[in-house]
Amino acid sequence: MSDRPLTRRPRRRIRFRRKLVPYLFVLPNMAIFGLFTIWPALNGFNLSLYDSNNGLTFHPVGTGNYRRILSSNEFWAVARQTAEFVAGFVVVSAVASTALALMLNRQRRGRGALSAAYFLPFVVSPVVVGLIWNAALDRRTGLVNEVIGAVGLGHPAWLVTPRLALISVILVGVWIHLGFYTMITLSGLQAIDAQIYEAATIDGAGVWNTVRHITLPLLRPTTTMVITLATIAGFQAFDFIFTLTGGGPVGATTLLVQYIYTNGFTSPISYGVASAAAVILFLVVFAVTFLNYVVGRRREAV
C-alpha cells in the first residue's frame, strides 16, 4: 500500500496534509503565545472579580472592583492624563513621521545612514532613554536648559511643572518611536508608482499640490497603520515615563499602566483593582483600535 505511486494516493489526503503543514510550523509559536499571553489575559479577567492583598487568599467581590475604580476620582484623573498623552503622542508621531519620511524619500545621498540614526532610539531600552532624558531635562544642569539658556530662553522646569512634564513625556515618547514610524511611512511612499508623479509633473503640478492631492491620499493606508500602532503604544506607555518622571510631579504624568502597577505592586496592594483596571485598559485599547480600523477602511473606500 505504501509503495504505490504518488498519483494513485487519495487526493483528499494529500490536500489535507498540504493544508496541515503550515499550521504545524506555527504551532510552537502559538503554544508559547497562548501560554504566556492569552492564558494570563484570561486569568487576569477572572482575577478582576476577586480581591486580595497578599496574592495567596482571594475572596470574590463580583463587579466591586470595577465600581470602585469607576467611582474613584484618582482613576478619572489618570484616565484624562492618559487621553491627553495618547492624543498628543499620536498626532505628533503621525505628522512628524510623515514629514520625515517625505524628506528621506527625496534624499538621494546618505539615506541609509540617516534612517539608521533616526531608528536608533527605538532599539535603545526605554528605561535607559528615560534616565538619559531625566538628566538632559534637569532644570539646573540639564543639556536642554544649557542650550536654550544660552540663546536667552531661560531655564524651564521641564520635570517640575505639571503641564511641562506631560509635554516632556509626550515628546520623549515621540523621540523613541519616530524612527520606527518613519520607516513604515517611508516604505509606503516607496510603494507609490513613480509614473503617477511623472504624470503630475507633466500636468504642471507643484510640490505642494503633488503632496496634498497624490502622496497623502495614496499614503492613507500606511498612515492609518501608523496611527493604530501609535495609539496602542501610547496606551501602553510606562517604562520610560517611570524612569523619567516617576509619574510626577504630583501625579501629573501618571498614566493607566502606572495606575495598574501601583495597585498591583506597591502598598497597599490590591490585585483585584489592578486586574480590573487592566481589563478596562484592554477594552479601551480594543475599542479605539477598532474605531481606527473602521474609519481607515471607510476613507480607503472613498
N, C-alpha and C positions, 0 to 999 in steps of 0.2 A: 504493500500500500504506500509506504513512504518513498519507494523508488520510482513511482510512476512519474511521467513527465509533468513539468510545471503547467503545461497547457491543459492538462486533464484535471488539475485540482479544482475544487469548487470555487468559483469566482467570488461567491459571497464571503468565504473565509479569508480570501486574500484581501478583499476590500476592508474587512473588519480589522485585520492585522495592520494594514496601512494606516487606518484611522487611529488605531490604538497606540502606535509607536510614538507619535509626538507627545501624547499625554504621559507616557512613561518617562520621557525626558523631563517633563515639567513637574512630575510627581514629587521628587525630593524637595524641590524649592517650595512647592505648595504645602508640603507637610511641615516644613520649618516655619513658613509664614502662618499657617493655621495654628501651630503650637505656641508661637511666641507673639502673635499679633491678634488673630481672630479670637482665640480662646481667652486671653487676658481681657479683651474688649467685652466679650460676653460676660465674663466673670465680674468685670467692673460694673456692668449694668445691674447684675444681681446684687453686688455689694452695696449699690446705692440705695437699696431697700432695707438695709440693715445699718447698725451703727456700732462702733467700738472705739475705745480709747487706748487699747493695748494690742490690737491685732490678733488676739487669741480668743476672746469671747465676744460673740456678736449677738445682738438682740434685734428682732425685726421692728421696724418703725414705719413700714409702708412707704407712703409718699411724704413722710415727715421731713426728710432731708431736703426734698425739693421745695416744700412750703417754707422751710427755714431759710433756704437760700433766697428764694424769690421775695421774701419779706425783709431781707437784710439790706440796709442802706449801703453797707460796705460793698456788697456784691454789685449793686447797681452803679456805684461809683467806679468800680473796676470795669464793669461792662461798658460804661461810657468812655473810659480811657482807652479800652481795647478797641472800640469802634473808631475813635479818633486816630489811634495809631494805625489801624488797618487801612482806613481811608487815605491818610497821608502817605503811608508806605506804598500802597497800590498805585495811587495817582503819580507820585514822583517816580516810582520804578518804571511804570509803563511809558511815561513821557521821556524820561532820561534814557532808557534803553533804546527807544525808537530813534531819538536824536543821535545817540552814539553809534547805533548800527548804520544809520544813514551816512554818518561821517566816515565810518570804517569802510562802507561799501564803495565810497568814492576814492578811498585811499589806495594808491597803486603800489607804493613802496612802504615796507615796514608794517604791513597789515598784520602779519603773524605775530610779530613782537608786541605790537600794541594790544592785540587780542589777548595774548598771554598775560600781559601786565594788568589788563582790566579784569581778567578772570582769576588772578592770583588771590584776592581777598576771599573768594568763595571757597577755596581749598584750605584756608587757614582755620584753625579751631576757633569757633565763636567765643569760647571762653577767653582765649588769648586776645582776640580782637577787642573784647570788652575791656580787658586790662590795659591794652595799648591806648585805646581812646579815653579811658579814665585818666591816664597820665597826660595825654595830649590836650584834654579839655579842662585840666586843672586851672582854677582861676588865677593862681599866683605864678606857678611855674610851668604851666602847660604851653606846648609849642603853638597851639592855635592862638592863644591870647598874646603870646610874644609877637607873632606875625601881625595880627590885626592891631595890636597896640602900637607897633612901630609905624603904622600909617595913620595913627590918630583916631582909631575907632574904639578905644577904651579896652576894658577887660571884663567882658560879660561873665556873669556867674552861671555858666552853662549847666552845671550839675547841681546847683543850689536853688535856682529859681524854678518853681514847678513847671511853668509853661515852656521855658527854655530847655528844661530837662527832657520833656516829652518830645520837643522838636529835635533835640540831640539824638535821642534813641531812634527816632524815625530816620534821620539822615545816616546814622551809623548802620542801621538795618539796610538801607538802600545801598550804601557803600559795599556791604558784604555781598549782596545778591546782584548788583548791577551787571557785573561781568557775565554771569550766567544767563540773565535775561537778554543781554545784548547779543550773546552768541545765538540764542534761539531766534531773535528777531533778524539777525544777520543772515541766518540760514533761510528764513522766509523771504528776505529781499533777494537773495541769490537765486531763489527758485522762480522768480518772476521772469517771464520770457523777455529777452532783450529786444525782440522785434517790436514789442509794444512801445518801448521807449524810442526806438528808431522812428516809428510812425508818428509819435508825438512830436519829435524834433522836426520832422518834415512838415508837420502841420503848423509849426511855429510856436509850440507850447513852451513857455518859460520854465525855469526850475521849480518855482513855487507852484504853478499850475500842474506840473507833472507830478509833484509830490502829493498835492492835495487831491487831484482827480484820478490818479493812476496808482501811485505807490500805496498810499494809505488804504484805499478800498481793497486792493488786492492783498494787502498785508493784514486784513481784518481777522482771518482765522488764527494767524500767529499771535496777533495782539490779544485775542480772546484767551489763547493758551497762557500767555504771559500774565494776564490779569488773574486768571484762575490760580496759577501757581503762586503768584504773589499774595493772593488772598489767603490761601492755605498757609503759606509761610508766615504771614502776618499774624494770623490767629495762634500759630504755634510758637511765636517768638518768646524766648525765655532766657536762654543761656547767656548770650552777650549782654542782655539787659541786666541780668543778675550780677554780673561782674562789673558792669559799667556804672550802675546807679544803685543796685540792690533793691530796686523798687521805689526808691525815694526820689526827691525829698518829700517827706510826709505822704508817702504812698502815691505820688504823682505819676510814677511810671510803673506801677504795679498792674500787670495785665492778668488775664484769666488763667493762664498757665501757672503763673506765680501764686495766684489765689489758690489753685488746686494744690500746689506744692506746699504752701503754708499750712493748709488744713490737714494735709496728709503726712507731713514730716516734721512739723515744728509744734511745740507745746502751746496750747492744749491740742492734742491730736484728735482728729475726728475723721476716720476713714470713710464713713458713710457720706459726710458732707463733701469730701474731696471727690469721691466717686460720682456723686450726683452732679457736681459741678463739671466733671469730665464728660458726663453724658450730655449735659446741656451744651457744652462746647462742641461736642461732636455733632449734635443736631444743628447748631448754628452754622458750623463749617459746611455741613452737608447741604443745608438749605441755600446758603449763599453761593456755593459752588454750582449747585443745580440751576440756580437762577442765572448765573453767568453763562452756563452752557445753553440754556434755553434762549436767552437774549442773543447770544452769539450765533446760534443756529438761525434765528429769525433774521438777523442782519445779513447773514450769508445768503439767505433765500431771497432777499430784496434785490 
